[in-house]
Amino acid sequence: MNLTAAHLIQALLLAVPIGCVSWTVTNEEIFKDMREHLSKVCKRSHNPLIAKLCYLPTCHYCFSHWVALLFLWLTGYRLLFQGWRGFVVAEFTLVMFANVYLTIYNLLRLRVRILKAKAEREEALAQLAKDQLKKSTAKEEPQRS
């Protein structure tokens, strides 16, 4: 099986929902209660397997492997080879692409937060300067009378 542009485009497209599901489960508020509950179970458990399974929904990289396995099972997608070898190559390729997407997404979110914080800081400084100007003009007016 030869690697073609179509195979790469399929891998890039299939990695999008894998990254999306991984990020949603590991980072978004909708699954926060589940993650907190599993964290408590993990701390109480003396079984290493239970501890690893409870850790799974807190790490988007770890979770993306399982999501990729699910998507490979659902789609039957293989990369470079037929059979199990194509399955293994596709698994790691999709996980890599999904995590590249997640890294880019996280960097963009960070950039937006930084810009928002700068804007809020500038707004607060402008409001402070405005308040100080009002106080100084209020002090000067009674002295003129």
N, C-alpha and C positions, 0 to 999 in steps of 0.2 A: 504494500500500500504506500503510495507516494504522498508526501505532505504537499497539499495545495493551499492556495489562498482561501478557498472555501472552508477547508478544515480549520484554519486559523481564525477565520471570521466566526465560524460556529463556536469555537472554543472561547473567543472573546465575548460573544453574545451569551453563551451559557454561563459564563462566569459572573455576569451581572446579577441574575437572581440569586446565585449562590452567595455572593457578597451581601446582597440586600437582606436575605434571610439571616445570615450570620450576624450582621450588624444589628438588625432589629432584635433578635433574641438576646444578644450579649450586651447591648447598650441602651436600648430605648426603655422608656417608662412603662410601657404596656407589660413588660416581662420583669419589672423590678421586684415585685412581690415574690415571684417564683425564684429569682436569683437569690434574694435574701433568705428565703426558706431553705433552699439547697445549701447555702453557705452555713446556716445553723446546723443542718443535718451533717454536713461535712466535718464541722468542728466536733460534733458529738460522736461521730462514728469512729470505731477503731479498725474497721475493715478498709484496707487501702483501695480496693476496687470501688467501694461506695464513695470514698473520698475523691477519687479520680472522676467518677461519673458526676458527682455534685459540682466539681470544678469546671466541667465541660462548658456549661452555659455562661461562664464568666470570661472566657477567652475567645475572641472572634477568630483567631488563627486555628485554635484547636477545633472549635465548633465548625469551621468551614470545611474541614476534612469530612465530617459526618454529613454535612449538607451536600457536599460534592458527591459523596457515595450515593446518597438518596437520589440526586438528580441523574447520576449515571445509570442507576438502576431503572429510573422512570423513563429515561430517553434512549437507553441502549447505546449511547455515544461511545465511540472508541477513537483513539488517535494513533496514527502511524502503523499500528498492527491490528490484526483481527484477534478476537479472543481475549483471554485474560491479560496478555501483555499490553494490548491497546487500552484495556480498562485501567491498568496501573499507570500507564503514561498519561492518560486523560485525567485521572484523579489528581496527580501532582501538578499537571499543567493548569487545570481549572482552579485548584487551590492557590497556585501562584498568581494567576491572573486576578482572581477574586481579591486576594490580599493586596495586590498592587492597587486595585480600585479602591479598596477600603483605606489604604494609606493616603491616596490622593484625596479622597473624601474627607478624611480626618484633618489633613493639612488645610484644605479649604475651609472647614469649620473653624479651625484654629485661627486662620487669617480673618475670618468674619468676626470672631470674638475679639480679636485684637483691635480691629478697626472700630467695632462697636464701643469697646472700652475707651479708646482714644477720643471718640466723638463724645461720649458721656463725660469724660474728664474735661474736655474743652468746654462743654456746655456748663459744667459745674463751675469752672473757673470764670466763665463769662457771667454767670449768675452771681458769683461772689463779688466780682468787680462791680457789677450793677448795684448790688446791695451796699457796698462800701461807698459808692458814689452817692446813693440816696442818703446814707447816714451823714456823709460830709456836707452835703447841701442842706440837710435838715439842721445841722449844727450851726451853719453859717447864717441861715435866715433869721433866727432870733437875735443874733448879734447885730444885725443891720437895723433892727427896729428901734 
